[in-house]
């Protein structure tokens, strides 16, 4: 039994936190154990491995209507991968940035579904099957980030270096994603509560190998944990088979999301320390990484699922019991009897007899005395057996009908009349009310998918880089490309963006083309009747057109799938309102009196226009005469001017010829004088040059003679000095020898 009174009883250490979470998990495990046992049996029942009582003999016969109903219901609820619609929570006409942001997010989510259709399909299909079988479906979103170290490049494309001349490194984004993970119903635990709003914590179980444990938490953890094989059944007392067990020994790691502390904890039951603790990983506004559980038959007494099968299991078991009896009795319905052993030929009727054949009988008289053929054979009373068989079949069919009414499958799935006297309107009413539960389940499934994608969208908003959002949204060639930067800024601020993610039920359900055809035909008929009535009002009062279209839109909202055409109606309403504004800006139509006055004014204007035309004609004629006189005067003046120009040109040419002759004569005289002056100058220059040469020669010779004389004097003086030295050396006395004793 749980005994937690306060968290202060547990130390704020890894060991103390493990004790607290071990207490919470074990309490939740005990609370979930009865549901797990039922769910294991239900899954086996769906697969036809067991039904009804566990102690069945080989003569049992399982009709397994449960499998048929679940398959039919599942295929009807989910037949297509979802199409995600993203819209602004408040659709304001002038909010173009919000509109582009919603379009970008819609592209992101639908592109992810298109590229990972198999994974998304598996998540939705598995979640729906878990809801229909065990009563609970769950999936959660996580954020993946892959980075690598890269060199920092400057604007010139060069690698930036630090003080030690080493390349500066930074973390570079390689890949990021927000995948959706499916979680098996037996791998989820949660704290005690009465509703999702009061949920204190949620735990997700993962199965990790020893190598994975060691890589994440080290050898101390991997060497001291308990490993076991992963089995098919969730509950401990389930029938296990070695053929279905995993070959790997794994550890059960619980990932616990605590709403109170907004932290995530990892523990392994049996290891005495908490493995890891982190702050809120996704930083979502609602904290939880998963939407509210897709839960069956939840009540406010305790937030726990009750599988649909439990509510009708007695009928399923009764049907299988009746079918087993029918099978046994059917086996007994045979042509069996006894015959007189002394009548040997009786048996040959069945062993040897052929068509149109006679078998001889000996002692015919004795054969006749014994009652003939009827006196020799006694048949098993088949009529009583067949009557009992018919009765059992009738009871079984009645029980099946009762089961279909309990599960809501009768009129919805079969669409047949209970009897030939049932009216079509009565059948439609039964179908409508009989399908309420199916439609509600369809809405719940679509809401679950929409909530899951809402979490995925918020993860993208809070964690994806603007470059990734721009690249995946593929808005490069959009007509709103200039609004993309502002739209990305709005997306990165989810508190202001307020984007609404929805999945329409009809987008994931199996399409019923006959029903779709009937709905659209009904709608078009209603629209045509409405437009016939509304057109009369619009002709009398064109300003009523927007109001009438609004009424049409209101009526359209009641039809399933109407959102596909609501946009067209919105555009028509906007166009009508714009036309109404333009009509209001036009001047009003004139009254009859105003029209008569305008006509009289027009006549007066025509009369005045006629007088003006006469005046204009006379003025035009006078203007033509004046133009002709002016043109004649211009021609005369032009001729006189031409003659004057010719005379001036002739005089100029004569004067130019005279000037040219005088210039040529002066040029010849100047040339002759210049040649004479040049000759005189040349003669003078040559004389000066000769004089300078002679003077220079005389000067050079004088200098040479002076130099030679000086050299001779120097040589003579040197020779005299040498001779004097020689003589001095010759007359110099010899030095005296010193006394050795001294």
C-alpha positions in Angstrom: 0.0 0.0 0.0 1.1 3.5 -0.7 2.4 5.4 2.3 3.7 8.8 0.9 2.7 11.7 3.2 5.2 14.4 2.1 8.1 14.7 -0.3 10.2 15.8 2.6 10.3 12.2 3.7 12.6 11.5 0.7 16.1 13.0 0.5 17.0 15.3 -2.3 19.6 12.8 -3.6 19.6 10.3 -6.4 18.8 7.5 -3.9 16.0 9.5 -2.3 14.5 10.5 -5.6 14.6 6.8 -6.7 12.7 5.8 -3.6 10.0 8.4 -4.3 9.5 7.4 -7.9 9.7 3.7 -7.1 6.8 4.2 -4.7 4.8 6.1 -7.3 5.6 3.6 -10.1 4.8 0.5 -8.0 1.5 2.0 -6.9 0.6 2.7 -10.5 1.7 -0.7 -11.6 -0.7 -2.4 -9.0 -3.5 -0.1 -10.2 -2.9 -1.0 -13.8 -2.5 -4.7 -13.3 -6.2 -5.7 -13.5 -6.6 -3.7 -16.7 -3.5 -5.2 -18.2 -4.7 -8.7 -17.5 -8.0 -8.0 -19.2 -6.3 -6.3 -22.1 -4.0 -9.3 -22.7 -7.0 -11.6 -22.9 -8.8 -9.2 -25.2 -5.9 -9.0 -27.6 -5.7 -12.8 -27.6 -9.4 -13.0 -28.2 -9.1 -10.6 -31.2 -6.4 -12.9 -32.6 -8.6 -16.0 -32.0 -6.1 -17.6 -29.6 -8.6 -17.9 -26.8 -12.3 -17.0 -26.2 -14.8 -17.3 -23.4 -13.6 -19.5 -20.6 -9.9 -20.5 -20.4 -10.9 -24.2 -19.9 -12.1 -25.0 -23.4 -12.0 -28.4 -25.0 -11.2 -29.3 -28.6 -14.9 -29.2 -29.5 -15.3 -25.4 -29.0 -16.2 -23.3 -31.9 -15.3 -19.6 -31.9 -17.3 -17.4 -34.2 -15.1 -14.4 -33.3 -17.5 -11.6 -34.1 -15.3 -9.4 -32.0 -12.5 -9.5 -34.6 -15.0 -8.8 -37.3 -16.5 -5.8 -35.5 -13.1 -4.3 -34.6 -11.7 -4.7 -38.1 -14.8 -3.1 -39.6 -14.9 -0.3 -37.2 -11.1 0.3 -37.5 -11.2 0.4 -41.3 -14.2 2.8 -41.2 -12.5 5.2 -38.7 -9.1 5.2 -40.4 -8.6 4.8 -44.1 -6.3 7.6 -45.1 -3.2 9.4 -43.7 -4.4 12.7 -42.2 -4.5 16.0 -44.0 -3.6 18.8 -41.6 -5.3 22.2 -41.7 -3.5 25.1 -40.0 -5.4 28.4 -39.5 -5.2 31.5 -37.5 -7.1 31.3 -34.3 -8.6 34.8 -35.1 -9.0 35.0 -38.9 -8.6 38.8 -39.4 -8.8 39.8 -43.1 -5.9 42.3 -42.8 -3.6 39.8 -41.0 -1.5 38.8 -44.0 1.6 37.9 -41.9 -0.5 35.5 -39.8 -2.0 34.0 -43.0 1.4 33.3 -44.4 2.6 31.9 -41.1 -0.3 29.5 -41.0 0.4 28.5 -44.6 4.1 27.8 -43.8 3.2 25.6 -40.8 0.7 23.7 -42.8 3.3 23.0 -45.5 5.8 21.9 -42.8 3.4 19.4 -41.2 1.9 18.0 -44.4 5.4 17.7 -46.0 6.5 15.6 -43.0 3.5 13.3 -43.4 4.2 13.0 -47.1 7.9 12.1 -46.6 7.3 9.9 -43.5 3.9 8.5 -44.5 4.7 4.9 -43.4 5.8 6.0 -39.9 2.8 8.3 -39.4 0.4 5.7 -40.7 1.8 3.1 -38.3 1.4 5.5 -35.4 -2.2 6.4 -36.2 -3.2 2.8 -37.0 -1.5 1.4 -33.9 -3.0 4.0 -31.6 -6.5 3.4 -33.0 -6.2 -0.4 -32.6 -5.0 0.0 -29.0 -8.0 2.2 -28.3 -10.4 -0.4 -29.8 -8.8 -3.4 -28.1 -7.3 -2.4 -24.7 -9.1 1.0 -24.4 -6.1 3.3 -24.5 -3.9 4.7 -27.3 -0.9 7.0 -26.8 1.8 8.7 -28.9 4.3 11.4 -28.0 6.5 13.9 -29.8 10.2 14.4 -29.2 12.9 16.7 -30.6 16.0 15.5 -32.4 19.0 17.7 -32.9 22.3 16.7 -34.7 25.2 19.1 -34.7 28.9 19.0 -35.5 31.9 21.2 -34.9 32.9 23.4 -37.8 35.4 26.1 -38.5 34.2 29.7 -38.3 34.4 31.4 -41.7 34.6 35.2 -42.0 32.9 37.4 -44.7 35.9 37.0 -47.0 35.7 33.2 -46.8 38.7 32.8 -44.7 39.0 30.6 -41.6 39.1 32.7 -38.4 41.9 32.0 -36.0 42.3 32.5 -32.2 45.2 34.1 -30.3 47.1 30.9 -30.6 46.7 30.8 -34.3 44.3 27.9 -34.1 41.0 27.7 -36.1 38.0 28.9 -34.1 35.3 26.1 -33.9 31.6 26.4 -33.4 28.6 24.1 -33.3 27.0 23.8 -36.7 23.4 22.5 -37.2 23.3 19.3 -39.3 19.8 18.1 -38.8 16.7 18.7 -36.6 13.4 17.0 -36.6 10.3 16.4 -34.4 9.3 12.7 -34.9 6.2 11.2 -33.4 6.6 8.0 -31.4 3.9 5.3 -30.8 3.8 3.9 -27.3 2.2 0.5 -26.5 -0.6 0.6 -24.0 1.3 -1.6 -21.6 4.3 0.7 -21.5 2.5 3.7 -20.0 1.9 4.6 -16.3 0.4 7.7 -14.7 -0.3 9.1 -11.3 -3.6 8.7 -9.5 -6.2 11.3 -10.7 -9.8 11.6 -11.8 -9.2 13.4 -15.2 -6.4 14.4 -17.5 -6.5 17.9 -16.2 -5.4 16.6 -12.7 -2.7 14.3 -14.0 0.4 14.7 -11.8 2.9 12.7 -13.9 3.2 10.3 -16.9 5.8 7.6 -17.4 6.9 6.0 -20.6 8.7 2.6 -20.6 11.5 2.0 -23.0 13.5 -1.3 -23.4 17.2 -0.6 -23.6 20.1 -3.1 -24.1 23.0 -3.2 -21.7 25.3 -1.6 -24.3 22.8 1.3 -24.7 22.7 1.7 -20.9 26.4 1.7 -20.6 26.8 4.3 -23.5 24.4 6.7 -21.8 24.9 6.2 -18.0 28.2 4.3 -17.7 29.4 0.9 -16.5 28.3 1.4 -12.9 24.7 1.4 -14.0 24.9 -1.3 -16.7 26.6 -3.8 -14.3 24.0 -3.4 -11.6 20.7 -3.5 -13.3 18.3 -6.4 -13.9 17.9 -7.5 -17.5 15.0 -9.6 -18.8 13.4 -10.7 -22.1 10.7 -8.6 -23.6 7.5 -10.7 -23.8 4.3 -10.4 -25.8 2.0 -10.2 -22.8 2.1 -7.2 -20.4 0.7 -8.7 -17.2 2.9 -11.1 -15.2 0.4 -14.0 -15.2 -0.1 -14.0 -18.9 0.6 -17.2 -20.8 4.2 -16.8 -22.1 5.7 -18.7 -24.9 9.4 -18.9 -25.7 8.6 -18.6 -29.4 7.3 -15.1 -28.9 9.9 -13.8 -26.5 12.7 -11.4 -27.6 16.2 -12.8 -28.1 17.7 -9.8 -26.3 17.9 -9.2 -22.6 16.9 -5.6 -21.9 16.4 -3.2 -19.0 13.1 -1.5 -18.4 13.8 2.3 -18.3 11.0 4.6 -17.1 11.0 8.1 -18.5 8.8 10.2 -16.1 7.4 13.6 -16.9 6.5 15.4 -13.7 4.1 18.4 -14.1 4.6 19.8 -10.7 8.4 20.3 -11.0 8.4 20.5 -14.8 11.3 18.0 -14.9 12.0 14.7 -16.6 13.3 11.8 -14.6 14.8 8.4 -15.6 14.7 5.4 -13.3 15.1 1.6 -13.5 13.1 -0.3 -10.9 15.6 -2.4 -8.9 18.5 0.0 -9.3 18.7 2.1 -6.1 19.5 5.5 -7.7 17.8 7.9 -10.1 19.7 7.6 -13.4 19.2 11.2 -14.7 17.1 14.3 -14.2 16.6 17.2 -16.6 14.6 20.4 -16.8 11.6 20.7 -19.1 13.0 19.3 -22.4 10.5 20.7 -24.9 9.3 23.8 -23.0 5.7 23.4 -24.2 2.9 25.5 -23.0 1.0 22.4 -21.8 4.2 20.6 -20.6 3.1 17.1 -21.7 4.9 15.7 -24.8 1.7 13.7 -25.6 -1.9 14.7 -26.1 -4.6 13.4 -23.7 -4.8 9.6 -24.0 -7.2 8.2 -26.6 -9.1 6.5 -23.8 -12.3 4.3 -23.8 -15.1 4.7 -21.3 -13.3 7.0 -18.9 -15.2 8.2 -15.8 -14.7 10.9 -13.2 -14.3 8.3 -10.4 -10.9 7.2 -11.7 -8.9 8.1 -14.8 -8.4 4.7 -16.2 -9.7 2.9 -19.3 -12.4 0.3 -19.6 -12.1 -1.7 -22.9 -15.3 -1.8 -25.0 -15.1 -5.6 -25.0 -15.7 -5.7 -21.3 -19.1 -4.1 -21.7 -20.3 -6.8 -24.1 -18.1 -9.8 -23.2 -21.1 -11.8 -21.9 -22.8 -11.6 -25.3 -19.6 -12.5 -27.1 -19.1 -15.6 -24.8 -22.8 -16.6 -25.2 -22.6 -16.4 -29.0 -19.5 -18.6 -28.9 -21.2 -21.1 -26.6 -24.2 -21.3 -28.8 -22.0 -21.7 -31.9 -20.2 -24.5 -30.2 -23.5 -26.3 -29.5 -24.6 -25.7 -33.1 -21.4 -27.2 -34.4 -21.8 -30.3 -32.2 -25.4 -30.9 -33.2 -24.6 -30.3 -36.9 -22.0 -33.0 -36.6 -24.8 -35.3 -35.3 -27.1 -34.6 -38.2 -26.4 -37.7 -40.3 -28.3 -40.5 -41.9 -27.7 -43.2 -39.2 -29.9 -46.1 -38.3 -30.1 -49.9 -37.5 -31.3 -52.8 -39.6 -32.1 -56.5 -39.2 -28.9 -58.5 -39.2 -30.6 -61.5 -40.8 -31.5 -59.4 -43.8 -28.1 -59.3 -45.5 -29.2 -57.5 -48.6 -30.5 -54.5 -46.7 -26.9 -53.1 -46.2 -26.1 -53.6 -49.9 -28.8 -50.9 -50.7 -26.2 -48.3 -49.5 -23.0 -50.1 -50.3 -23.7 -51.5 -53.8 -26.8 -49.9 -55.1 -26.6 -47.8 -58.2 -29.1 -45.7 -60.0 -31.9 -47.6 -61.7 -30.7 -50.8 -60.2 -32.7 -53.7 -58.6 -31.3 -55.9 -55.8 -32.7 -59.5 -55.5 -34.3 -60.6 -52.2 -34.4 -64.2 -51.1 -37.4 -65.5 -49.2 -39.6 -62.7 -50.5 -42.6 -64.1 -48.6 -40.7 -64.0 -45.3 -39.4 -60.5 -46.2 -43.0 -59.3 -46.7 -44.2 -60.9 -43.5 -41.6 -58.9 -41.5 -42.9 -55.6 -42.8 -40.8 -55.2 -45.9 -38.1 -52.5 -46.0 -39.6 -50.3 -43.3 -39.8 -53.3 -41.0 -36.1 -54.1 -41.4 -34.6 -50.5 -40.8 -35.0 -48.1 -37.9 -33.6 -44.5 -38.6 -32.1 -42.1 -36.1 -34.8 -39.4 -35.4 -33.1 -36.5 -37.4 -36.2 -34.3 -37.3 -35.8 -33.7 -33.5 -32.1 -32.9 -34.0 -32.8 -30.5 -36.9 -35.6 -28.8 -34.9 -33.1 -28.3 -32.0 -30.5 -27.0 -34.4 -33.0 -24.5 -35.9 -33.9 -23.3 -32.5 -30.2 -22.8 -31.5 -29.5 -20.9 -34.8 -32.5 -18.7 -34.0 -31.3 -18.0 -30.5 -27.7 -17.3 -31.8 -29.0 -14.9 -34.4 -31.1 -13.1 -31.8 -28.0 -12.8 -29.6 -25.9 -11.5 -32.5 -28.6 -8.9 -33.1 -28.6 -7.9 -29.5 -24.8 -7.7 -29.6 -24.9 -5.4 -32.6 -27.3 -3.1 -30.9 -25.2 -3.0 -27.8 -22.0 -2.2 -29.9 -23.9 0.2 -32.3 -23.1 -1.8 -35.4 -26.5 -2.8 -36.6 -27.9 0.0 -38.7 -24.6 1.8 -39.2 -22.7 -1.1 -40.7 -25.5 -3.2 -42.2 -27.9 -0.5 -43.5 -30.7 -3.1 -43.8 -34.3 -3.0 -42.8 -35.4 -5.0 -39.8 -38.5 -6.0 -41.8 -40.1 -5.3 -45.1 -42.8 -3.1 -43.5 -40.2 -0.6 -42.0 -40.4 2.8 -43.6 -37.3 4.4 -45.2 -37.6 7.4 -42.9 -37.7 5.1 -39.9 -34.5 3.4 -41.1 -32.8 6.8 -41.6 -33.7 7.8 -38.1 -32.4 4.6 -36.7 -29.2 4.9 -38.7 -28.7 8.5 -37.6 -29.1 7.8 -33.9 -27.3 4.4 -34.2 -24.3 6.1 -35.6 -24.0 8.7 -32.9 -21.4 6.7 -31.0 -19.4 5.9 -34.2 -19.4 9.6 -35.1 -18.3 10.6 -31.6 -15.5 8.0 -31.8 -14.5 9.4 -35.2 -14.4 12.9 -33.8 -12.3 11.8 -30.8 -9.8 10.1 -33.1 -9.5 13.2 -35.3 -9.2 15.4 -32.2 -6.4 13.1 -30.8 -4.5 13.4 -34.1 -5.0 17.1 -34.2 -3.7 17.6 -30.6 -0.7 15.4 -31.5 0.1 17.6 -34.5 -0.5 20.7 -32.3 2.3 19.5 -30.0 4.5 18.8 -33.0 3.9 22.3 -34.4 4.8 23.9 -31.0 8.0 21.9 -31.0 8.8 23.3 -34.4 8.0 26.8 -33.3 10.1 26.7 -30.1 13.1 24.7 -31.3 13.5 24.7 -35.1 15.9 27.3 -36.6 14.5 29.9 -39.0 16.6 28.5 -41.8 15.1 25.0 -41.3 11.5 26.5 -41.3 12.2 28.5 -44.4 13.8 25.5 -46.2 11.1 23.0 -45.4 8.2 25.3 -46.0 9.5 25.9 -49.5 8.2 29.5 -49.8 11.0 30.7 -52.1 8.7 31.1 -55.1 5.5 32.0 -53.3 3.6 35.2 -54.2 3.9 36.2 -50.5 7.7 35.7 -50.4 8.3 39.3 -49.1 6.2 38.4 -46.0 8.1 35.2 -45.2 10.7 36.8 -42.8 7.9 38.4 -40.7 5.9 35.2 -40.8 9.0 33.2 -39.6 9.4 35.7 -36.7 5.7 35.2 -35.8 6.1 31.4 -36.0 9.1 31.6 -33.6 6.9 33.4 -31.1 4.1 30.8 -30.5 2.5 32.8 -27.7 1.6 35.5 -30.3 1.1 33.2 -33.4 -1.8 31.2 -31.8 -1.9 28.8 -34.8 -4.7 26.3 -34.7 -4.0 22.7 -35.9 -7.0 20.6 -36.9 -7.6 17.3 -38.6 -11.0 16.8 -40.1 -12.6 13.4 -39.3 -13.6 12.9 -43.0 -9.9 13.3 -44.0 -8.8 10.2 -42.1 -12.0 8.1 -42.3 -12.7 5.5 -45.0 -14.6 7.4 -47.7 -18.2 6.2 -48.1 -18.7 7.4 -51.7 -22.4 6.5 -51.7 -23.0 8.5 -48.5 -20.8 11.3 -49.8 -22.8 11.4 -53.0 -26.1 11.5 -51.1 -24.9 14.3 -48.8 -23.7 16.5 -51.7 -26.8 15.8 -53.8 -28.9 16.8 -50.8 -26.9 19.9 -50.3 -27.0 21.0 -53.9 -30.8 20.5 -54.0 -31.1 22.6 -50.9 -28.8 25.3 -52.3 -30.7 25.4 -55.6 -34.0 25.9 -53.8 -32.5 28.5 -51.6 -31.0 30.4 -54.5 -34.3 30.4 -56.4 -36.0 32.1 -53.5 -33.1 34.4 -52.7 -32.7 35.6 -56.3 -36.1 37.4 -56.1 -35.0 39.4 -53.1 -31.6 40.2 -54.6 -33.3 41.6 -57.8 -35.5 43.9 -55.7 -32.7 44.8 -53.3 -29.2 44.2 -54.5 -27.8 45.3 -51.1 -29.2 42.1 -49.5 -26.8 39.9 -51.4 -24.1 39.7 -48.6 -26.8 38.9 -46.0 -28.3 36.1 -48.2 -24.8 34.7 -48.8 -24.1 34.7 -45.1 -27.3 32.7 -44.5 -26.1 30.2 -47.2 -22.8 29.9 -45.4 -24.5 29.3 -42.1 -26.6 26.5 -43.7 -23.4 25.1 -45.3 -21.7 24.7 -41.9 -24.1 21.9 -41.0 -22.8 19.6 -43.7 -19.8 17.3 -43.2 -16.8 18.3 -45.3 -18.3 21.8 -45.9 -15.0 23.5 -45.1 -13.7 22.6 -48.5 -16.2 25.1 -50.1 -16.5 27.6 -47.3 -13.5 29.5 -48.7 -15.3 30.0 -52.0 -18.4 31.3 -50.2 -16.2 33.7 -48.2 -14.7 35.1 -51.4 -18.2 35.5 -52.9 -19.3 37.4 -49.7 -16.3 39.6 -49.9 -16.9 40.4 -53.6 -20.6 41.2 -52.9 -19.6 43.5 -50.0 -17.1 45.2 -52.2 -19.6 45.6 -55.0 -22.1 47.1 -52.4 -19.5 49.6 -51.3 -18.8 50.6 -54.9 -22.5 51.0 -55.5 -22.9 53.1 -52.5 -20.1 55.5 -53.7 -21.9 56.0 -57.1 -24.2 59.1 -57.5 -27.9 58.4 -57.0 -30.2 57.8 -60.0 -32.1 61.0 -61.1 -35.8 61.4 -60.5 -38.3 61.8 -63.5 -38.4 65.6 -63.0 -34.6 65.7 -62.9 -34.5 63.6 -66.1 -37.0 66.0 -67.8 -34.9 69.0 -66.8 -31.8 67.3 -68.0 -33.5 66.6 -71.4 -34.5 70.3 -71.7 -31.1 71.4 -70.8 -29.8 69.0 -73.4 -31.9 70.6 -76.1 -30.8 74.1 -75.2 -27.2 72.8 -75.2 -27.8 71.3 -78.7 -29.2 74.7 -79.9 -26.3 76.6 -78.5 -24.0 73.9 -80.0 -25.5 74.6 -83.5 -24.8 78.4 -83.2 -21.4 77.7 -82.0 -20.8 75.4 -85.0 -21.8 78.3 -87.5 -19.4 80.7 -85.7 -16.7 78.1 -85.8 -17.2 77.5 -89.5 -17.0 81.2 -90.4 -13.9 81.6 -88.2 -12.3 78.6 -89.9 -12.9 80.1 -93.4 -11.4 83.4 -92.4 -8.5 81.6 -90.9 -7.9 79.7 -94.1 -7.8 83.0 -96.1 -5.4 84.5 -93.7 -3.2 81.4 -93.8 -3.1 81.6 -97.6 -2.0 85.4 -97.6 0.5 84.6 -94.9 2.0 81.7 -97.0 2.3 84.0 -100.1 4.1 86.8 -98.1 6.4 84.2 -96.6 7.2 82.9 -100.1 8.0 86.4 -101.4 10.2 87.2 -98.4 12.0 83.9 -98.8 12.9 84.6 -102.5 14.2 88.1 -101.7 16.2 86.7 -98.8 17.7 84.0 -101.1 18.9 86.6 -103.7 20.5 88.7 -101.0 22.3 85.7 -99.6 23.6 84.9 -103.1 25.0 88.4 -103.6 26.7 88.4 -100.2 28.3 85.0 -101.0 29.7 86.2 -104.3 31.3 89.3 -102.7 32.8 87.2 -100.0 34.3 84.7 -102.4 36.0 87.6 -104.4 37.4 89.1 -101.2 38.7 85.7 -100.1 40.5 85.2 -103.4 42.2 88.6 -103.1 43.3 87.9 -99.5 44.7 84.5 -100.5 46.9 86.1 -103.3 48.3 88.7 -101.0 49.1 86.1 -98.4 51.0 83.9 -100.9 53.2 86.9 -102.0 54.0 87.9 -98.4 54.8 84.2 -97.7 57.4 84.0 -100.6 59.1 87.2 -99.4 59.3 86.0 -95.8 60.8 82.7 -97.0 63.6 84.4 -99.0 64.5 86.7 -96.0 64.5 83.7 -93.7 66.9 81.7 -95.9 69.3 84.7 -96.1 69.3 85.1 -92.3 69.9 81.4 -91.8 73.0 81.5 -94.1 74.5 84.5 -92.2 73.8 82.9 -88.9 75.4 79.6 -89.9 78.6 81.4 -91.1 78.9 83.4 -87.9 78.5 80.2 -85.8 81.1 78.3 -87.7 83.7 81.2 -87.2 83.0 81.3 -83.5 83.4 77.5 -83.3 86.8 77.6 -85.1 88.0 80.4 -82.9 87.0 78.5 -79.8 88.8 75.3 -81.0 92.0 77.2 -81.7 92.0 78.9 -78.4 91.3 75.6 -76.6 94.1 73.9 -78.4 96.6 76.6 -77.5 95.5 76.5 -73.9 95.9 72.7 -73.7 99.4 72.8 -75.1 100.4 75.5 -72.6 99.1 73.4 -69.8 100.9 70.3 -71.0 104.2 72.2 -71.1 103.7 73.5 -67.6 103.0 70.0 -66.4 106.0 68.5 -68.0 108.2 71.3 -66.5 106.8 70.7 -63.0 107.3 66.9 -63.3 111.0 67.5 -64.4 111.6 69.7 -61.3 110.1 67.1 -59.0 112.2 64.3 -60.5 115.3 66.4 -60.2 114.6 67.2 -56.6 114.0 63.6 -55.7 117.2 62.5 -57.3 119.1 65.2 -55.4 117.6 64.0 -52.1 118.5 60.4 -52.9 122.1 61.3 -53.7 122.4 63.3 -50.5 121.2 60.4 -48.4 123.7 58.1 -49.9 126.5 60.4 -49.1 125.4 60.8 -45.5 125.4 57.1 -45.0 128.8 56.8 -46.4 130.4 59.3 -44.0 128.7 58.1 -40.8 131.1 56.8 -38.1 131.0 53.1 -37.0 129.7 52.3 -33.5 132.2 51.5 -30.7 132.2 48.0 -29.1 131.1 47.9 -25.4 133.2 46.6 -22.5 132.0 43.1 -21.6 132.9 43.6 -17.9 130.9 46.7 -17.8 
